[in-house]
Amino acid sequence: MMYTNETLEEIKLLNQFNLSSASIGIKVHSQEASEEAVAAAKRLFDKGLTDHVDGGYLTDLGLEAASHAQSLVRLLAA
């Protein structure tokens, strides 16, 4: 499977979520964030991984995806 820049941007956003608390979300400000990050946030929402188009909170599926993404980054950093 080939990884696109879009996929990598989505993974970057998933890695910003704090998995220790479901009540902590993220906000992707269109005025401050890159166009790529804003688009990635929308794609995560469209895929049902977050509850808002600009970030928000992880859904159950998003929590699973973020957990896998963060685990992969930890493994690769070791």
Backbone bond lengths (Angstrom), bond angles and torsions (degrees), N, CA, C in turn:
res aa  C-N    CA-C-N  psi(-1)  N-CA   C-N-CA  omega(-1)  CA-C   N-CA-C  phi
1 M - - - 1.455 - - 1.526 108.99 -
2 M 1.283 115.77 130.58 1.462 121.60 177.49 1.531 109.49 -85.40
3 Y 1.325 115.73 138.99 1.453 120.76 177.10 1.512 108.43 -98.54
4 T 1.315 115.28 130.91 1.457 120.90 178.59 1.531 108.92 -96.87
5 N 1.303 115.67 166.27 1.462 120.23 174.51 1.526 110.50 -60.41
6 E 1.334 116.03 -33.67 1.458 120.60 179.24 1.529 110.55 -63.59
7 T 1.330 116.68 -44.41 1.464 120.93 178.98 1.521 110.36 -62.77
8 L 1.312 117.00 -43.06 1.464 120.46 179.67 1.525 111.71 -63.74
9 E 1.316 117.42 -37.60 1.470 120.87 177.09 1.521 110.45 -65.16
10 E 1.324 117.63 -38.61 1.458 121.16 177.52 1.527 110.32 -64.82
11 I 1.320 116.79 -42.10 1.471 120.95 178.23 1.528 109.95 -63.20
12 K 1.321 117.12 -40.98 1.471 120.24 177.62 1.526 110.85 -58.13
13 L 1.326 116.47 -43.52 1.462 119.23 179.61 1.526 111.12 -67.24
14 L 1.320 117.61 -42.54 1.460 120.47 178.88 1.527 110.80 -59.75
15 N 1.306 117.23 -30.54 1.462 121.34 179.71 1.526 112.63 -77.23
16 Q 1.308 118.16 -9.51 1.465 120.97 178.27 1.528 112.72 -86.41
17 F 1.328 116.78 -14.19 1.459 119.58 -179.01 1.525 110.49 -75.23
18 N 1.324 115.46 140.05 1.459 122.49 176.25 1.529 106.90 -88.12
19 L 1.318 116.57 111.01 1.455 120.96 -175.93 1.530 113.05 -81.48
20 S 1.323 117.88 -5.87 1.463 120.09 -179.28 1.522 112.08 -77.03
21 S 1.333 117.84 -14.41 1.456 120.70 179.47 1.526 109.98 -147.89
22 A 1.325 115.19 125.19 1.468 119.92 178.78 1.522 111.73 -70.84
23 S 1.327 117.10 -13.33 1.460 120.23 -178.22 1.525 113.22 -90.88
24 I 1.333 116.45 8.12 1.459 120.65 177.29 1.522 108.26 -111.13
25 G 1.315 116.09 116.91 1.464 120.75 179.00 1.518 110.23 -112.36
26 I 1.314 114.55 -169.02 1.468 120.01 174.90 1.525 108.29 -129.89
27 K 1.301 115.59 159.44 1.459 122.61 177.44 1.519 107.25 -129.73
28 V 1.316 116.73 123.10 1.462 122.29 177.80 1.530 106.63 -99.71
29 H 1.314 115.62 101.85 1.467 121.02 -178.15 1.519 110.08 -78.93
30 S 1.313 116.36 121.17 1.464 119.82 -177.52 1.522 112.55 -64.19
31 Q 1.337 117.69 -23.89 1.460 120.39 178.99 1.521 111.88 -78.74
32 E 1.333 117.41 -26.19 1.458 121.19 -174.20 1.520 114.16 -109.05
33 A 1.323 116.89 -30.93 1.472 120.99 -176.41 1.525 110.63 -84.02
34 S 1.310 114.59 159.46 1.461 119.20 176.94 1.528 110.09 -68.84
35 E 1.310 115.93 158.49 1.468 120.66 176.84 1.527 110.42 -58.78
36 E 1.329 116.32 -35.82 1.469 120.83 -179.81 1.528 111.19 -65.10
37 A 1.327 116.82 -40.77 1.465 121.02 179.70 1.526 110.96 -68.16
38 V 1.311 117.20 -40.97 1.464 121.58 178.11 1.530 109.83 -62.13
39 A 1.322 116.61 -44.81 1.465 120.83 178.96 1.523 111.11 -65.46
40 A 1.328 117.40 -39.01 1.464 121.32 178.57 1.526 110.15 -63.75
41 A 1.325 117.73 -41.54 1.467 121.16 178.45 1.523 110.38 -60.49
42 K 1.315 117.11 -41.36 1.469 120.55 178.33 1.524 110.78 -64.93
43 R 1.325 117.35 -41.78 1.468 119.86 179.49 1.524 111.46 -64.75
44 L 1.334 117.34 -39.70 1.458 119.96 176.99 1.526 110.60 -61.59
45 F 1.324 116.39 -40.00 1.470 120.86 176.23 1.527 110.36 -64.53
46 D 1.320 116.93 -46.68 1.468 121.35 -179.65 1.525 112.13 -60.64
47 K 1.333 116.38 -30.71 1.471 121.48 179.32 1.526 112.43 -84.67
48 G 1.322 116.72 -2.76 1.455 120.62 178.82 1.515 114.25 81.10
49 L 1.332 117.40 21.13 1.462 120.81 -179.21 1.522 112.67 -92.06
50 T 1.323 117.30 -22.65 1.467 122.01 176.64 1.521 108.66 -129.58
51 D 1.331 115.62 164.28 1.458 119.16 -176.86 1.525 114.25 -98.62
52 H 1.324 117.64 -1.38 1.465 121.48 177.09 1.529 109.90 -138.88
53 V 1.294 115.39 149.35 1.461 120.97 -177.39 1.529 112.17 -64.71
54 D 1.333 117.24 -24.73 1.466 121.03 -178.90 1.523 112.06 -105.88
55 G 1.315 116.72 27.16 1.467 120.80 178.80 1.504 110.68 117.70
56 G 1.321 115.78 -100.51 1.454 119.67 179.62 1.518 111.95 76.69
57 Y 1.319 114.93 -137.99 1.457 121.87 -177.01 1.519 110.13 -112.10
58 L 1.312 115.32 155.46 1.458 120.41 177.47 1.527 110.11 -74.83
59 T 1.311 116.02 140.80 1.455 121.30 169.17 1.528 106.90 -80.37
60 D 1.321 117.22 178.49 1.466 119.70 176.80 1.526 110.57 -59.03
61 L 1.330 116.23 -43.08 1.461 120.45 178.05 1.528 110.52 -65.67
62 G 1.312 117.09 -39.81 1.451 121.30 178.15 1.512 112.31 -64.75
63 L 1.330 116.38 -37.27 1.461 120.56 177.31 1.525 110.43 -62.47
64 E 1.307 116.39 -41.48 1.465 120.20 177.68 1.529 110.78 -64.67
65 A 1.334 116.38 -44.69 1.466 120.74 -179.62 1.526 111.09 -63.70
66 A 1.334 116.71 -44.76 1.469 120.41 -179.89 1.525 110.85 -64.70
67 S 1.305 116.91 -37.65 1.455 120.61 178.46 1.530 110.79 -62.52
68 H 1.324 116.37 -44.52 1.464 120.31 177.91 1.535 111.04 -65.31
69 A 1.324 116.63 -43.56 1.467 121.01 -178.98 1.531 110.14 -61.29
70 Q 1.321 116.30 -45.28 1.457 119.99 -177.28 1.532 111.13 -70.32
71 S 1.315 116.72 -34.75 1.470 120.31 176.31 1.528 110.37 -64.25
72 L 1.310 116.73 -42.58 1.463 120.94 179.09 1.514 111.39 -61.71
73 V 1.310 117.18 -44.68 1.460 120.48 179.60 1.527 110.59 -62.77
74 R 1.341 117.42 -41.23 1.470 119.92 178.01 1.523 110.78 -62.88
75 L 1.330 117.52 -42.38 1.462 121.13 179.62 1.521 111.88 -63.78
76 L 1.313 116.61 -41.54 1.463 120.57 -178.57 1.529 112.20 -71.99
77 A 1.327 116.43 -26.49 1.465 120.52 -179.40 1.530 111.76 -80.79
78 A 1.308 116.43 -13.84 1.482 119.87 -177.28 1.509 111.63 -72.95
